[in-house]
Amino acid sequence: MSAAPRPLAVFASFSGSGGVERMLINLIRGFVDLGQPVELVLVRAASPHLRRLPDSVEQIRLDARHTFLAVPALARYLRDRRPAALLVAKDRAGRTAVLARALAGTATPIVLRLGTNLSTAMAGRSWFDRWLRYLPIRLLYPRVDRIVAVSAGVAEDTARIARLPRQAILVIRNPVITPELAAQAAQPCPHPWLDDPGVPAVCAAGRLEAQKDFPTLLRAFALVARDRPCRLLILGEGKARPRLEALIADLGLSERVALVGFQRNPYAFLARAALFVLSSAWEGSPNVLTEAMALGIPVVSTDCPSGPAEVLDGGRFGPLVPVGDALALAAAMTTTLERPLPGAVLRLAVSEYEQGRSARRYLEALGLGVAGAPRH
């Protein structure tokens, strides 16, 4: 009888309801479906997405307040539990993992998953701030066994920052399209505006923060709504809510725009929308854009770094407009509402983002077979 495979450790900090946490849970579910045991090693465990964690996955809470302070606790975990490999989410956790492995004295393979176009996110910072952020990346990333980026744009950006060859970074698409997506989308209609065939509903989603640039979307929507009946629902929560509510009032859109907050099941909204719009200033790989397409919903996006141009194949599957350009965004929204692409075309375009396919590719990058056996 063969021995049970050693667990794969996933190291992360769950501190919100964002896309990173959701994608990690999807990925873990994909691993479990493929027969790979998983242990989730957490710095923080404050996220509604943890409710979706499979029962077979053990949560190990490290006694640390911050990712950097978790080095000793993670080292003890690596020394005591000896996982088959360590998958790490986000830059800071990756650096912590390298230091912890050195302290533990183990040979645990480390794969670092990166989902942010860091240079764009740091563009407004001073030279010193950028240097301070990039220096540890340049020192520690060469010690990671494999770096995985969620898009080619993130891979190219990371290679420049870390001063690594581009071919050293593997691109694996996010596990966006889950087996339960269709059933979630078919849940009862969650908002009365989505049940009115006479007035098309436009949807957007994401944390209410600067990155998503919802002010540009609101200004664009005001132009669209001037000439046609339509409504806008924005899914998500965040500290920018008061400013967005004030802008909605200033634009005279209080009866046509709803900030509906965080939704545990956003797909019931997306599936009934006439159009999905991504207005972001930057992304890593835009999960909700991919999900909307998987549900056959027409989309419009800013051509932000990075990801939308890859998902939309340079504009083949939906218009790409300059970041912050409300006029161009309004024109693209109007055109797409009038001449939407067929849902079947959109669904086929994002088939690479299926959960099982993504999980298999991660297991290969981690040196594990489908059933978890290390490859020799």
N, C-alpha and C positions, 0 to 999 in steps of 0.2 A: 504494500500500500504506500503510495507516495505521500510525503509530508505536505501539510497545508502550506500554501505560499505565505511568506512573511508579508505583513501589511505594508502598504504604501502610506507614508506620512504626508499630509498636506498641512503646511504651516501658513497661518494667515491671522489677520486681525479683523474681526467682523464688528464694524462700528457704525452700521447704517443700513439703508435699504437700497443701495446703489447697484449698478450693473456688475461690478466686480464680484460682490458677494453672491449675486444671483447666478453668474456664470460659474463660479466655483462649486456651488451646490449642484448645478446641472452636470458639471464635469464629474463630481463625486458620484452622482447617481449613475452616470455612464460607466464609470469604473466598476461599481457594484454590479451593474447589469452584466458586465463582461466577466464577472467572477473574481475581481481583484479586491481583497480586503483592504479597508482604508481606516486610518486613524486621523482625526482632524485635531491638530494641535493649535490652540488658540491663545492669543494674547488678550483680545477682547472678544466677548460673546454677546454683543448687543445688536441683533439684527433679526427682523421678522423672517428672513429667508432661512434661518436655522430650523424653522418648523418643518421644512421640506427635507431635512437631512434623513437619509435612510436609517431605520432602527439599528441596522447592523454596524453602523459607523460609531465608534467610540469617540467621544469628545474629551480631549485632554486639555484642561485649563492650566496655563502656566501662571505662576505667581509673579506677575510683573505688570507694572502700570503702563509701560510703553514698549514698543517693539525693540528698540535698542537695549532696553534694560532686561530683555528676555534672554540675552546670550547665555548666562549661567544655567538658567532653567532649561533652555533648549539643549544645551550641551549634556545635561544630566539625562534628558529624555533620549538623546541619540546614543548615549553610552549604555543606558539601562535597557531600552526597548529594541535597539538595533533594527530599525525599519529597513525594508528592501531598498528604498530610495526616498528622497525628500523633495516634494514639489512645493515651491514657494511662490506666493502671489505678492507682487508689488516690489518695488525697488528697495525700500528700507528693510523689508523682511528678508530679501535676498542677501543684503549685506550682513544682517544679523545671522543668517544661516551659515555663511562662510566662516564667520568668527566663531560661532558655536561649534561647528565641526572641527575646527582647529583646536579649540579648547577640549573637546571630547576625545580627540585622538582617534576618531573613527574614519573609515573610508566611505561613508555614506554618499552615494551619488546625489548631487543637487541639480535640479532643473528649476530655472527661474522663469516664471511667466510674467511678461510685461505687457501692459495694455494701455499705456499713455504715451502720447507724443510729447516727451518731456521738454524739448527745446521750445516748442510753441507755448507750453504752459509756463515756462520760465522767461519768456521773451520780454516781459515788462520789468524784470528784476535787474538789479545792478550787476556790473561785471563781477564784483566780489561775491555777491550772492550766488551767481551762476557757477563761479569757480569753486565755491565752498560745497555746492551740491554735486558738481561733476567730479571733483577730485576722488572721493571714496569710490565712485563708480569705476573710475579708471584704475584704481588700485585693486579692487575686489572682484569685479566682473570676470577678469581673466581666470579666476580660481573657481568659477562656477563650471560644472561639467557640461551643461547645455543651457543656452538661452533660447526661449520660445517667445516670439512676438505674435500678437493677434492680427497684425496686418503687415504688408510689405512696407508701408510708410513708417510704422513703429520700428520695424527691423532696421530700416535705413537710418532713422534718427538715432536709435540706440548705438548702431555701429559707429556713427560719427562721434557721439558723445564719449563712448567707452574706448574709442580708437582701436576697434576690433575689425577684422575682415568681415565684410557683409555676409560671406558664405558661412561664417561661424554662427549665424543666428537663423534659427528655423522659424518659418511662419506656419502656424496652425490656426485655423479658423475657430472662432468661439463656438461652444456647444449651444447654439441659440435655439435650434428647432428641436424641441423635446417631443417624446412620444405622446405626451398628454396635451400638447398645444391645441389640437383641434377640439378636444373635449372642453378645455378651458374657454376657448373662443365661443363655444356653443352654449355657455351658461346664460341664464336669463339676462335680458337687456338691463344694464345697470344705470341708465340715465335717460330721462324722457326725451332729450334732444336726439338721441340715437334711434328713436322709434317713430320719427317723423319723416316719411319719405319725401315730403314736399320741400324740406329745407336740408340741404346736404350739411353734414357735420365734418369739420376738419379736426384732426387730432394731432397733438404733440405730447411728448412725455420726457421727463427727466427731472433731476433736482433743480429747484428754483435757485439757480446761482449763475454767476457771470459766464461760465463756460457754455451754457446752453443758449445764451443770447435771446431769451424770450422777448425782450423789448423790440428787437428787429422784427420778430414774428408778429407781434401785436401791431406794429406800424404797417407791416405788409398786409395783414388781415384787414385792417381798417380800409385800405385801398380796395381790396377785393370786395369787401362787404358793402362798399359804396355803390357798386353796380349790380349786385346779385344777392338774393337771399342766401345766407349761410350762417353757420355758427362755429365757434371754436371751443374745444375742450382741451385743457392742459392738465396732464396727469403728473403728479409729483408734488413734493413738499420741499421747503427750504427757507433760508433766511431772507431771500429776496421777495417773499410774498408781499409785504407791505408796499414795496416800491412798484411791483407789478400791478397790484390792486389800484394804486394811485394813477398809474399810466392808463389802465383800462378805463377809469372814470374820466380822465382828461381827454381820451380819444372818443368818448361817448359810446363805449362798447359794453356797458354794464349789462345790457339785456341780451348780448350776443356772445359773450365770452364767459366761460366758467373755469375757475381754478378748482379742480375736483379733488386735489390732495393725492397722497399716496394710495395706490390701489393694489391690493393683494393679487387681484386678477385683472391686469390691464388688457388682456387679450379679448375679453368680452367687449371692451370699448373699441379696440383697434379693428376688430372684425366687422364692426358696423359703421366704420367711418367711410366717407367718400374719398378722403385724402389724408395721408400722413405727411407731416412736415418736420424735418430736422433743421433747426436754425443755428446749430452749434458754431462756436468760434474754433474749437478743436475737439478731436475725439481720438480714441485709440482704434477701436472698431465699433461702429455704432450698432449696438445690439438691437435696439428697438426699431431702427430702420429695417434691419434684416427680418425681424419678427413680423413687421407689417407686410413686407413683401411675401413672406412665407404664408401669410393669410390671404394673399392675393389683392392687397390694398395698394392702389397707386401712391407713389411717393414723390416728394420734392426734397432736395437737400442742398445745403451750402457745400461748396467744394473746399471744406476745411481739411487741415491736416489732422489726422489721416484716417483713411478708411472709406468714406462715402464714395469716392471715385472708384475704388476697387469694387465695392458692393454693386454700384450702378454701372460698372464697366464703362467709365468715362462719360456717362450720360445716356447710354443706350437704354437703360431700364428706368430712367427718371431724370428730370432736369437737374443740373448742378449749377448753382449761382454763387457769385462772390460773397464772402463773409461780410455781414453787416450792411448789405445792399437791399433795403426794403423794397425799392422799386422793382428790382430784378426778381426778388422773391415773390412779390405780388403777381408779376406777369407769369412766372412759372406756375404758380398756384392756379391762376385762371385758366391757363392753357391745359393743365393736367385735369382740372375739373371738367373741361369741355371735351377733351380727347384722351381718356384714360387708357393705359395699356391693359390687355386682357390679364385676368388673374393667373391663368395657367402659365403665361410667359414669366410673370414675376416670381411665381413659386419655383419654377425650374431654375431661375437665375441664382437662387440662394441655397441650392441643394447641398452645397459643400459645407454648410453650417449645421448639419444634422448632428445631434448629440452623440450618437454611437460612433460616427465616423471621427469626430473630434477626439473622443475618449481613446479610441484605438491608436490614433496618431500620438497622443500624449504617452500612452504606455510604451510605444516604440521608442519615443525620445528618452523615456526613463530607463530603457533597457529591460523592460518587462514584457513577457508574452501576454496574450489575451487572458490567460488564466493566472497571470501573476508570476510565472516562473522566470527567474532571471535568464537572460540570454548569455551564452558562453561563446 
